[in-house]
C-alpha cells in the first residue's frame, strides 16, 4: 500500500528536479530518499523516473502519479485541518487578580480559546498568584507590582493609573486632576484585606505621610461603586475598572500624582516562553484596542 510519506517524497523530488535537491529540501539524506522512491516503485510495480545524466525525467506512470499525488496530499492536509476541531486541546491555566480577570483577561482568553482549553484562576493578591506559578498550579498569571522574579520569568505588560471615584454630590466636574490630599478629605471606601489595591494605597499614604479616614471596607469593585454612588464616600480603583463604571451618580477623576498606579506583569516558567510571547502580544493588542 502506498504511504503518504512516500507520495510526499515523490512529489517533492519531481518539483525539486533532482534527488539531491529534494533530499536537501526535505532534510533527509540522499540515499534515504532514493530508498523511499525505490520502495514506492516496487509497491506500484512500475518505473516512475528515467534516470539521466542531466537529471530525472518522469515516465508516463510517473506523470500520472504526480497529478494524483498532488490531489491526495492536498486532500490529506485538508482532512487534517478539519479534524483539528475534534482534537483534544491543551489546557492552560491562567491566573489573574479580580480586576484583571474581569476587565482585561476575557479579551486575551478569546484570542487563545480556538487553540487551547483555558482554565481561569482568580486570586485576591499577587502573592497568591506567584505561589500558583511556583507550585506549578498555573502556567501564566497576570499580577501587579511584582518586586522579585524568584523562580519565574516576569514580563511587563503595561503601566495602569488608578483613578478616584467620588459621589457626584461631593465634587463638581472640572476639578480633575485631583490631588491625593483633596481625595483623602472624603470618607473613604476601601477594599478589604487581602487586596493589592488596598496595600498600594496604604503604602503610598504612609510613604507620603498622608492621613485619611477609613469609612467602609468592601470586597468587590462592584460593591464599592454602588456605595460611592449612594454618597457614602470616595474610593480608588484601576482605570480598567473605572472606565467601565456606567453609574451616572459616580464621578471618575484622574489623580494629579502620576505615581498612583500599578504595573501589570505576566509571570511564567521559562519552559513556557514560546506561548508566553503569544499571550504578551495578545495582551498588548487588547490594551491598544481598549
Phi, psi and omega in degrees: 000135180291134178261148180299323181295325178292320177297319179298316180296319180296310180298318179297323180292318178299314184288333179280334178090350178199154179294322182299311181294319180297317180299319179295318180293328183270356180060040172230168181283156179297316178300322180295320179292317179300321179296318180296319180292321177297317178298323179295316178298319179294320180298320182270349180058041176205158180271133183258330182235147165258115182278123179233162179295337180271357180139214181241150178225135182286139169281176177297322177295321180296320179297318180295316181294324180299314180295315179292324181296319178300316180296317182293319180294321178295317179296321179295321179294318179295319179296319179298318179295319180295323183285347179300331182291341179260352183290148177288120183280146175292135178269129173239137182259124182239125178257156180198158171288159183306314182295320179290318180296332182272317192250348184236315186299322182307321180294324180289316179299322180299327179283336185266337194290344177291329182253341185226152169270126187252132172245123184257133180239117181257127178231154185283334186227157176297323180301320178295321180292321177301317181295327177299317180291314182297327181265011179059032176264352175214146179275323180218145173222143173261112182236186179224148173051046180289128186256351178214154180241061188313275183245035182211171176262140179240125178238126178284132178266313181190169170254132182234127177285156168269149175243157173269142174237123186230155175291141182301333183285343186275321188218146182273161176292156175093004180266349181295144001283154186259134176282155180295328179291323175292322182298314185284358173291341178274156168291135189257142173250112189238153177296144176289151170287148357277137181198130181294326179296314178299316181298318179297313184298316180296318179296316181298315181293320179295317180298323183260011177054050181251124177268147179211161180253117178276122182262299186226140174251130180228161186267331186236154177297325181296318179294321180298316179301317181296319181290320178296316181298333179278000177084019185270355179157186180241161181212178181231139179206156180299152183297327179296338175273312185297327182289347179258005178283120183255353183294120182287350179271000180245140180248126178261130181226143176282151173275143178291325180281114184285356177278352180276093183183189182217154173266127177262124187234149174255129180245140179197165177281150181306329182293345182258019188299320184298310180291329179301322179300320179294315181296319178298316179298314178298321181297313182291327175294320180295321178296318180296322183288336184291000000 
